[in-house]
Amino acid sequence: MPFALAPLAFPSLLLATATLPVDPPGTPAPDEALRLDAPAPSATSDAPRSLRLPRAGLELAGVLALGAAWYEAEIDFNGRDFDFERTWSSQWTKLVDGRGYRFDDNDRTTNIAHAFVGRTYHGIARTNHATMWQAVLFDLAASSIWESCIESQEVFSINDTIVTGIGGISLGESAYELGELFARSAPTWRNRLLLTLFSPARAFLALTEGGPLPKPHSVDSHGIADDVYHRFALSAGGSFAATPSLGTPVAAPPPGTMSAGSFAAHLDMELITLRSYGHEGTAQRNLSGGEATAFSVGYEGTPERLDELTVAARTSLFGRFSQNVTGDDRDRRGGSLLLAAGSAFDLGLTEGQRPADFVTAVHMIGPTADALIYRGPMTFRLSSDLYGDFAMVRPFALGSDTPASVMEGTKSVLREHDYYYAMGLTAAARAEARYAGVRAGATFEWSGYDSIQGLDRAQDAYIGATGVYHAGVTDDFALADQRMKVRVYTELPTPIEDVHLGLSFDLEHRSGDMKDITRSEDEGRAAAVLSFVM
């Protein structure tokens, strides 16, 4: 798969940053009456909003052409997955008779990257004025073209379609909304670079169509458009194991490593494109998708090792927002409620001094709620999510001491790459209180996964198109994994403007069952970071 080429879909990624026309910042307009029922501002609000399908199709064709060129150049690598011939009868067997609809057995890096390819497809559609739901159909259509045409000799991968078409929604929508925010912010080099990184399709559009990006109507002290709610925090500090591991660990860690500290860095970006959110006023409006998005990435480790890598994104799909707030910042009363269907993506990888683990979850769809409650100088925020998941999971029960005989005859992806496909459920809740620049709160998240039986690429023994014999699955045993995370935190202002001190404690429970093997582990970690908040 051409995942390494995904960033090259727009070769102007860095060139666009240097060549985007820049206007001097405009003087912020005087305060105007806020229309609380108005839609969120758009950087392209002056352009027709109907989908520009021909242009989107041409851009998609360019991306697919780059991918196809890579695919043919690496045919020795990709040919290992060939199960069908490029003949009418073989393609009929694949697409019509249904023999080709299977879960593939690619490595985890290849299959994770599909979500970021879906992000690219989504950005192309949204930048060409597609609605969110038009972009979703565009994502699925693009993924289907790849699976059925370019990968015509491989199985039509069910997991690729889910991860690209649905996993790409939250990644693509959050990136698109961030790109639009930076497009209408002050024309600084930082904002132009962020626009290009988060929304290369938007930068490519500005570069090819010419003309300056919209002047900012009003910006905050950081030059970011302040017409909608946003909170961006870049944090750096350290974390360490605060409690000994409990339970039945997968493997004994090297002596003295469980208490070793790790460097921790996180980027958290939240954007709510509702004019009234966080302001005084009354509002009622339906949500059409993308009004509430978030993106985050985290790293823990040292220059010599990776302990943990996380990537997460979420977006609202449709729903309802209502608000009734009175008073100023010193004595605000009332509240707001956002009820929506949402979708999210979550990647978690741990290794190094911590037990090896890997979970990539596409939180396909589920109800979400977000409430703001104002009580004078105090503000409370309560939120919850419940998702149905498709996931790729490394069995926590699989340890270095697991007998090789356990894996004989099992699912091909588990046998070859140590992970399996699963369906599951994720439930999460968050509570936070704010007062005079101090924030304190707690979060809870639980996920449970059960393996998918059947439809393996090698479910039945066969000889592939290249003459390679594939032994069938003879022991399609079930696996189950659970993960629970609890976090308490506080954030305190410092004498340095916009710099905050964050303290947190995380407790994680992880368990897994595989045949007669059951393992579990509990670990607590404490962290202290300094955060630059915009």
C-alpha positions as CSV (number, residue, x, y, z in Angstrom):
1,M,0.0,0.0,0.0
2,P,1.3,3.5,-0.9
3,F,1.2,4.9,2.6
4,A,4.6,6.4,2.5
5,L,3.3,8.4,-0.5
6,A,0.3,9.9,1.3
7,P,2.1,13.1,2.3
8,L,3.3,13.4,-1.3
9,A,-0.2,13.6,-2.6
10,F,0.3,17.3,-2.4
11,P,3.9,18.0,-3.3
12,S,3.4,21.6,-2.4
13,L,3.3,20.8,1.3
14,L,6.3,23.0,2.1
15,L,6.4,25.0,-1.1
16,A,2.9,26.2,-0.4
17,T,3.9,27.6,3.0
18,A,6.4,29.9,1.3
19,T,4.3,30.9,-1.6
20,L,0.8,31.4,-0.1
21,P,-0.1,35.1,-0.7
22,V,0.0,37.1,2.5
23,D,-2.0,40.2,3.3
24,P,-1.0,42.4,6.2
25,P,-3.3,41.8,9.2
26,G,-6.4,43.8,9.1
27,T,-7.5,45.9,12.0
28,P,-9.9,43.9,14.1
29,A,-13.5,45.0,13.5
30,P,-15.3,46.7,16.3
31,D,-17.5,44.6,18.5
32,E,-20.7,43.5,16.8
33,A,-23.9,42.0,18.0
34,L,-23.3,38.2,18.2
35,R,-25.7,36.1,16.1
36,L,-25.9,33.1,18.3
37,D,-27.9,31.1,15.8
38,A,-25.5,31.8,12.9
39,P,-23.4,29.0,11.5
40,A,-19.7,28.9,12.2
41,P,-17.6,31.2,10.0
42,S,-15.8,29.7,7.1
43,A,-12.6,30.7,5.4
44,T,-14.3,30.0,2.1
45,S,-17.7,31.5,2.9
46,D,-17.5,33.8,-0.1
47,A,-17.2,30.8,-2.5
48,P,-20.0,28.6,-3.8
49,R,-20.6,25.9,-1.3
50,S,-21.8,23.2,-3.7
51,L,-19.4,20.2,-4.1
52,R,-16.8,20.7,-6.9
53,L,-16.8,17.1,-7.9
54,P,-14.7,17.4,-11.1
55,R,-11.9,19.1,-9.2
56,A,-12.1,16.7,-6.3
57,G,-12.1,13.8,-8.7
58,L,-9.0,15.1,-10.4
59,E,-7.1,15.6,-7.1
60,L,-8.2,12.1,-6.1
61,A,-7.0,10.7,-9.4
62,G,-3.6,12.3,-8.8
63,V,-3.3,10.7,-5.3
64,L,-4.4,7.3,-6.7
65,A,-2.0,7.6,-9.6
66,L,0.9,8.2,-7.2
67,G,-0.2,5.2,-5.2
68,A,-0.5,3.0,-8.3
69,A,3.0,4.0,-9.5
70,W,4.4,3.0,-6.1
71,Y,2.4,-0.2,-6.1
72,E,3.9,-1.3,-9.4
73,A,7.4,-0.2,-8.5
74,E,7.2,-2.4,-5.4
75,I,5.5,-5.3,-7.1
76,D,7.8,-7.9,-5.5
77,F,6.7,-6.7,-2.1
78,N,3.0,-6.3,-3.0
79,G,2.9,-9.5,-5.0
80,R,3.0,-11.6,-1.9
81,D,-0.6,-10.7,-1.3
82,F,-1.8,-11.8,-4.8
83,D,-4.7,-14.2,-4.6
84,F,-6.5,-13.4,-7.9
85,E,-5.8,-13.0,-11.6
86,R,-6.6,-10.0,-13.7
87,T,-9.2,-11.9,-15.7
88,W,-12.9,-11.5,-15.9
89,S,-13.6,-14.9,-14.3
90,S,-11.1,-14.3,-11.4
91,Q,-12.5,-10.8,-10.7
92,W,-16.0,-12.2,-10.8
93,T,-15.0,-14.7,-8.1
94,K,-13.5,-11.9,-6.0
95,L,-16.2,-9.3,-6.3
96,V,-19.4,-11.0,-7.2
97,D,-19.2,-14.5,-5.8
98,G,-17.8,-13.0,-2.6
99,R,-14.6,-15.0,-2.3
100,G,-12.6,-11.8,-2.2
101,Y,-14.2,-10.0,0.8
102,R,-11.8,-11.0,3.6
103,F,-9.7,-9.6,6.5
104,D,-6.2,-9.2,5.2
105,D,-3.0,-10.3,7.0
106,N,-0.8,-7.2,6.4
107,D,1.5,-5.9,9.1
108,R,0.1,-3.4,11.6
109,T,2.0,-0.4,10.2
110,T,0.5,-0.9,6.8
111,N,-3.0,-1.3,8.2
112,I,-2.8,1.7,10.7
113,A,-1.7,3.9,7.8
114,H,-5.0,3.4,6.0
115,A,-6.6,5.8,8.5
116,F,-4.2,8.6,7.4
117,V,-4.9,7.8,3.8
118,G,-8.6,8.2,4.6
119,R,-7.7,11.6,6.2
120,T,-6.2,12.6,2.9
121,Y,-9.3,11.6,0.9
122,H,-11.5,13.4,3.4
123,G,-9.5,16.6,3.1
124,I,-9.8,16.6,-0.6
125,A,-13.5,16.3,-0.5
126,R,-14.0,18.9,2.3
127,T,-11.7,21.4,0.7
128,N,-13.8,21.1,-2.5
129,H,-16.9,22.2,-0.5
130,A,-18.3,18.7,0.3
131,T,-20.5,18.4,3.3
132,M,-19.2,16.0,5.9
133,W,-21.6,13.2,4.7
134,Q,-20.6,13.8,1.1
135,A,-17.0,13.5,2.2
136,V,-17.7,10.2,4.0
137,L,-19.2,8.8,0.7
138,F,-16.1,10.2,-1.1
139,D,-13.8,8.4,1.4
140,L,-15.6,5.1,0.9
141,A,-15.7,5.4,-2.9
142,A,-12.0,6.2,-3.0
143,S,-11.2,3.2,-0.7
144,S,-13.3,0.9,-2.9
145,I,-11.6,2.1,-6.1
146,W,-8.2,1.2,-4.5
147,E,-9.3,-2.2,-3.2
148,S,-11.1,-3.3,-6.4
149,C,-9.0,-1.7,-9.2
150,I,-5.4,-1.0,-8.1
151,E,-5.3,-4.0,-5.7
152,S,-7.3,-6.1,-8.1
153,Q,-5.2,-9.2,-7.5
154,E,-5.6,-9.0,-3.7
155,V,-8.6,-9.6,-1.4
156,F,-11.1,-6.7,-1.1
157,S,-9.9,-6.0,2.5
158,I,-12.8,-5.4,4.9
159,N,-10.5,-4.0,7.6
160,D,-8.9,-1.5,5.1
161,T,-12.3,-0.3,4.1
162,I,-13.4,0.3,7.7
163,V,-10.2,2.0,8.8
164,T,-9.9,4.1,5.6
165,G,-13.5,5.1,5.2
166,I,-14.6,5.4,8.8
167,G,-11.3,5.9,10.7
168,G,-10.4,8.7,8.2
169,I,-13.6,10.7,9.2
170,S,-12.4,11.9,12.6
171,L,-8.8,12.3,11.5
172,G,-9.8,14.1,8.3
173,E,-12.5,16.3,9.8
174,S,-10.4,17.5,12.8
175,A,-7.5,18.3,10.4
176,Y,-9.9,20.1,8.0
177,E,-11.5,22.3,10.7
178,L,-8.0,23.2,12.1
179,G,-6.9,24.1,8.7
180,E,-9.8,26.4,8.1
181,L,-9.2,28.0,11.5
182,F,-5.5,28.7,10.6
183,A,-6.6,29.9,7.1
184,R,-8.7,32.7,8.6
185,S,-6.2,33.6,11.3
186,A,-3.5,36.2,11.1
187,P,-1.2,35.6,8.1
188,T,1.9,34.7,10.1
189,W,4.5,32.1,9.1
190,R,3.4,29.9,12.0
191,N,-0.3,30.0,11.0
192,R,0.6,29.3,7.3
193,L,2.8,26.4,8.3
194,L,0.1,24.9,10.5
195,L,-2.5,25.4,7.7
196,T,-0.2,23.5,5.4
197,L,0.5,20.7,7.8
198,F,-3.0,20.1,9.0
199,S,-4.8,20.8,5.7
200,P,-2.4,20.4,2.7
201,A,-5.4,20.2,0.4
202,R,-6.5,23.7,1.6
203,A,-2.9,25.1,1.0
204,F,-2.8,23.4,-2.4
205,L,-6.2,25.1,-3.2
206,A,-4.9,28.5,-2.3
207,L,-1.7,28.0,-4.2
208,T,-3.4,26.8,-7.4
209,E,-6.3,29.2,-7.4
210,G,-4.3,32.3,-6.4
211,G,-5.4,35.2,-4.4
212,P,-4.8,35.9,-0.7
213,L,-6.4,33.9,2.0
214,P,-9.2,35.7,3.9
215,K,-8.2,38.5,6.2
216,P,-8.8,37.7,9.9
217,H,-11.9,39.4,11.2
218,S,-10.7,39.3,14.8
219,V,-7.8,37.5,16.4
220,D,-6.6,36.7,19.9
221,S,-3.2,37.6,21.3
222,H,-1.6,34.7,19.5
223,G,-2.9,35.7,16.1
224,I,-5.5,32.9,16.1
225,A,-9.0,33.7,14.9
226,D,-11.2,34.1,18.0
227,D,-14.6,33.7,16.3
228,V,-14.9,30.2,17.7
229,Y,-13.8,28.3,20.8
230,H,-10.4,26.7,20.6
231,R,-7.9,25.4,23.2
232,F,-4.4,24.2,22.1
233,A,-1.9,23.0,24.6
234,L,1.7,21.9,23.9
235,S,3.1,20.1,26.9
236,A,6.5,18.8,27.8
237,G,7.8,17.2,31.0
238,G,8.4,13.8,32.6
239,S,6.5,10.8,33.8
240,F,7.5,7.8,35.9
241,A,5.9,4.6,37.3
242,A,4.3,5.6,40.6
243,T,3.1,2.2,41.7
244,P,4.5,-1.3,41.2
245,S,2.9,-3.5,38.5
246,L,0.2,-5.8,39.9
247,G,-1.4,-8.9,38.5
248,T,0.2,-11.3,36.1
249,P,2.6,-9.3,33.9
250,V,3.4,-10.4,30.4
251,A,7.1,-10.6,30.9
252,A,9.5,-9.6,33.7
253,P,11.0,-6.2,32.9
254,P,14.8,-5.7,33.2
255,P,15.9,-5.0,36.7
256,G,15.5,-1.4,37.8
257,T,13.5,-0.2,34.7
258,M,10.0,0.0,36.0
259,S,10.7,3.1,38.1
260,A,12.8,4.7,35.3
261,G,11.5,8.1,34.2
262,S,10.4,9.0,30.7
263,F,10.3,12.2,28.8
264,A,6.7,13.1,28.0
265,A,5.4,15.4,25.2
266,H,1.8,16.0,24.2
267,L,-0.1,18.2,21.8
268,D,-3.9,18.6,22.5
269,M,-6.1,20.6,20.2
270,E,-9.8,21.1,20.7
271,L,-12.0,23.2,18.4
272,I,-15.7,23.9,18.7
273,T,-17.1,26.0,15.8
274,L,-20.2,27.2,17.5
275,R,-20.3,31.0,17.8
276,S,-22.1,31.0,21.1
277,Y,-20.1,28.3,22.9
278,G,-18.6,29.8,26.0
279,H,-20.3,33.1,25.6
280,E,-23.4,34.8,27.0
281,G,-26.6,34.3,25.1
282,T,-29.3,31.9,24.1
283,A,-29.0,29.5,21.2
284,Q,-30.7,26.5,19.6
285,R,-29.3,24.8,16.5
286,N,-29.0,21.5,14.8
287,L,-25.5,20.1,14.1
288,S,-24.6,18.8,10.6
289,G,-21.1,17.5,11.4
290,G,-17.7,18.8,12.4
291,E,-18.8,21.4,14.9
292,A,-17.0,19.7,17.7
293,T,-13.5,18.2,16.9
294,A,-10.3,17.3,18.7
295,F,-6.9,16.0,17.8
296,S,-4.1,14.9,20.1
297,V,-0.7,13.1,19.8
298,G,1.5,12.0,22.7
299,Y,5.0,10.5,23.1
300,E,6.7,9.1,26.1
301,G,10.2,7.7,26.1
302,T,13.9,8.6,25.8
303,P,16.2,9.2,22.8
304,E,17.0,5.5,23.0
305,R,13.6,4.0,23.4
306,L,9.9,4.5,22.8
307,D,7.7,3.8,25.8
308,E,4.3,5.0,24.5
309,L,2.9,6.6,21.4
310,T,-0.7,7.8,21.2
311,V,-2.7,9.5,18.4
312,A,-6.4,10.3,18.8
313,A,-9.1,12.3,17.0
314,R,-12.8,12.8,17.3
315,T,-15.6,14.6,15.6
316,S,-19.3,15.2,15.9
317,L,-21.5,13.8,13.1
318,F,-24.9,15.2,13.7
319,G,-26.9,16.3,16.7
320,R,-28.3,19.3,18.6
321,F,-26.8,22.2,20.6
322,S,-28.7,24.4,23.1
323,Q,-27.6,27.1,25.4
324,N,-28.9,29.6,27.9
325,V,-26.2,31.6,29.6
326,T,-26.4,35.0,31.3
327,G,-23.8,37.3,33.0
328,D,-20.2,38.2,32.3
329,D,-17.0,36.3,33.0
330,R,-17.1,37.2,36.7
331,D,-20.6,36.0,37.4
332,R,-21.9,33.8,34.7
333,R,-25.0,31.6,35.1
334,G,-26.7,28.9,33.1
335,G,-25.2,26.4,30.8
336,S,-25.1,24.7,27.4
337,L,-25.6,21.1,26.2
338,L,-24.3,19.5,23.0
339,L,-25.8,16.1,22.2
340,A,-24.5,14.4,19.1
341,A,-23.6,11.2,17.3
342,G,-19.8,11.1,17.1
343,S,-16.9,9.1,15.6
344,A,-13.3,8.8,16.8
345,F,-10.0,7.2,16.1
346,D,-7.5,6.0,18.8
347,L,-4.0,4.6,18.4
348,G,-2.0,3.4,21.4
349,L,1.4,1.7,21.2
350,T,3.5,0.8,24.2
351,E,6.8,-1.0,24.4
352,G,10.3,-0.2,25.8
353,Q,10.2,-0.4,29.6
354,R,6.5,-1.1,29.6
355,P,4.7,-4.3,28.6
356,A,4.3,-4.5,24.9
357,D,0.8,-3.5,23.8
358,F,-1.0,-2.3,20.7
359,V,-4.6,-1.2,20.2
360,T,-5.9,0.8,17.2
361,A,-9.6,1.4,17.5
362,V,-12.0,3.0,15.0
363,H,-14.8,4.2,17.2
364,M,-17.3,4.0,14.4
365,I,-20.3,5.8,15.8
366,G,-22.0,6.4,19.1
367,P,-23.8,9.0,21.3
368,T,-21.7,11.8,22.9
369,A,-22.7,14.5,25.3
370,D,-20.9,17.7,26.4
371,A,-22.4,20.0,29.1
372,L,-21.0,23.3,30.4
373,I,-22.5,24.6,33.7
374,Y,-21.7,28.1,35.0
375,R,-22.1,28.9,38.6
376,G,-20.7,32.4,39.2
377,P,-16.8,32.3,39.0
378,M,-16.9,28.4,38.8
379,T,-17.3,26.5,35.5
380,F,-18.0,22.8,35.3
381,R,-17.7,20.7,32.2
382,L,-19.2,17.2,32.0
383,S,-18.9,14.9,29.0
384,S,-19.4,11.3,28.0
385,D,-19.1,9.0,25.0
386,L,-20.2,5.5,24.0
387,Y,-18.9,4.0,20.8
388,G,-19.2,0.8,18.9
389,D,-15.6,-0.2,17.8
390,F,-13.7,-2.0,15.2
391,A,-10.2,-2.6,16.4
392,M,-6.8,-4.1,15.8
393,V,-5.5,-5.5,19.1
394,R,-2.3,-7.2,20.2
395,P,-3.5,-10.0,22.6
396,F,-2.3,-8.9,26.1
397,A,-2.2,-12.6,27.0
398,L,0.5,-13.1,24.4
399,G,3.8,-13.0,26.1
400,S,7.4,-13.9,25.4
401,D,6.8,-17.2,27.3
402,T,3.7,-18.2,25.2
403,P,4.3,-21.6,23.6
404,A,4.6,-21.5,19.8
405,S,2.1,-24.3,19.6
406,V,-0.7,-21.9,20.8
407,M,-0.4,-20.1,17.4
408,E,-0.6,-23.1,15.2
409,G,-3.5,-23.1,12.8
410,T,-4.9,-19.7,14.1
411,K,-5.9,-16.6,12.2
412,S,-3.2,-15.6,9.7
413,V,-2.8,-12.0,10.9
414,L,-2.4,-13.2,14.5
415,R,0.0,-16.0,13.5
416,E,2.2,-13.7,11.3
417,H,1.9,-10.3,13.0
418,D,0.8,-10.8,16.6
419,Y,-2.5,-9.0,16.5
420,Y,-6.2,-9.7,15.6
421,Y,-9.3,-7.9,14.4
422,A,-12.1,-7.3,16.9
423,M,-15.4,-5.7,17.5
424,G,-16.0,-4.0,20.8
425,L,-17.3,-1.2,22.9
426,T,-15.8,2.0,24.4
427,A,-17.3,4.0,27.2
428,A,-15.8,7.2,28.5
429,A,-16.7,10.0,31.0
430,R,-14.9,13.2,31.9
431,A,-15.5,15.9,34.6
432,E,-13.7,19.1,35.1
433,A,-13.9,22.2,37.3
434,R,-12.4,25.6,36.5
435,Y,-11.8,28.6,38.8
436,A,-9.5,31.6,38.4
437,G,-7.2,29.9,35.9
438,V,-7.0,26.7,37.9
439,R,-8.4,23.5,36.2
440,A,-8.9,20.1,37.9
441,G,-10.7,17.0,36.8
442,A,-10.9,13.3,36.2
443,T,-11.4,11.0,33.2
444,F,-12.5,7.4,32.9
445,E,-12.4,5.1,29.9
446,W,-13.2,1.4,29.4
447,S,-12.8,-0.6,26.3
448,G,-13.7,-4.3,25.7
449,Y,-12.9,-6.3,22.6
450,D,-13.8,-9.7,21.2
451,S,-12.1,-11.3,18.2
452,I,-13.8,-11.7,14.9
453,Q,-14.1,-15.3,13.8
454,G,-14.1,-16.2,10.1
455,L,-13.5,-14.4,6.8
456,D,-9.7,-14.7,7.3
457,R,-7.7,-14.3,4.1
458,A,-6.6,-17.9,4.6
459,Q,-9.8,-19.2,6.2
460,D,-9.7,-22.1,3.9
461,A,-6.6,-23.7,2.4
462,Y,-5.9,-22.5,-1.2
463,I,-3.1,-21.9,-3.7
464,G,-2.7,-18.2,-4.6
465,A,-2.3,-16.6,-8.0
466,T,1.5,-16.8,-7.6
467,G,1.4,-20.5,-6.8
468,V,2.0,-20.0,-3.0
469,Y,0.1,-22.5,-0.8
470,H,-1.8,-21.0,2.1
471,A,-2.7,-23.4,4.9
472,G,-6.3,-22.8,6.1
473,V,-7.3,-21.7,9.6
474,T,-7.7,-24.9,11.6
475,D,-8.0,-23.4,15.1
476,D,-10.1,-20.2,14.9
477,F,-10.1,-19.7,18.7
478,A,-11.6,-16.6,20.3
479,L,-9.7,-13.9,22.1
480,A,-10.8,-11.1,24.4
481,D,-9.1,-8.0,25.7
482,Q,-10.0,-5.2,28.1
483,R,-8.5,-1.9,28.9
484,M,-9.5,0.6,31.6
485,K,-7.9,4.0,32.2
486,V,-8.5,6.4,35.1
487,R,-6.8,9.8,35.2
488,V,-6.9,12.7,37.7
489,Y,-5.2,16.0,36.9
490,T,-4.8,19.6,37.8
491,E,-3.5,22.6,35.9
492,L,-2.1,25.6,37.6
493,P,-1.2,29.0,36.2
494,T,2.5,30.2,36.5
495,P,4.0,33.7,36.6
496,I,4.8,33.2,32.9
497,E,1.8,34.2,30.7
498,D,0.1,31.3,28.9
499,V,2.4,28.7,30.6
500,H,0.7,26.3,33.0
501,L,2.0,23.6,35.3
502,G,0.2,20.3,34.9
503,L,0.2,17.4,37.4
504,S,-1.5,14.1,36.8
505,F,-1.8,10.6,38.0
506,D,-2.9,7.8,35.6
507,L,-4.0,4.3,36.6
508,E,-4.3,1.7,33.8
509,H,-5.7,-1.8,33.9
510,R,-5.0,-4.2,31.0
511,S,-6.1,-7.8,30.7
512,G,-6.5,-10.4,28.0
513,D,-7.7,-14.0,27.5
514,M,-6.4,-16.4,24.8
515,K,-7.3,-20.1,25.1
516,D,-6.3,-21.1,28.6
517,I,-4.0,-18.1,29.1
518,T,-5.1,-15.2,31.1
519,R,-2.9,-12.2,32.0
520,S,-3.6,-8.8,33.5
521,E,-1.6,-5.9,34.8
522,D,-2.3,-2.6,36.7
523,E,0.1,0.3,36.5
524,G,0.1,3.8,37.9
525,R,2.1,6.6,36.5
526,A,2.6,10.2,37.7
527,A,3.6,13.1,35.4
528,A,4.5,16.7,35.7
529,V,4.6,18.9,32.6
530,L,4.7,22.6,31.6
531,S,2.1,23.5,29.0
532,F,2.0,26.4,26.6
533,V,-1.7,27.1,26.1
534,M,-3.4,29.1,23.4
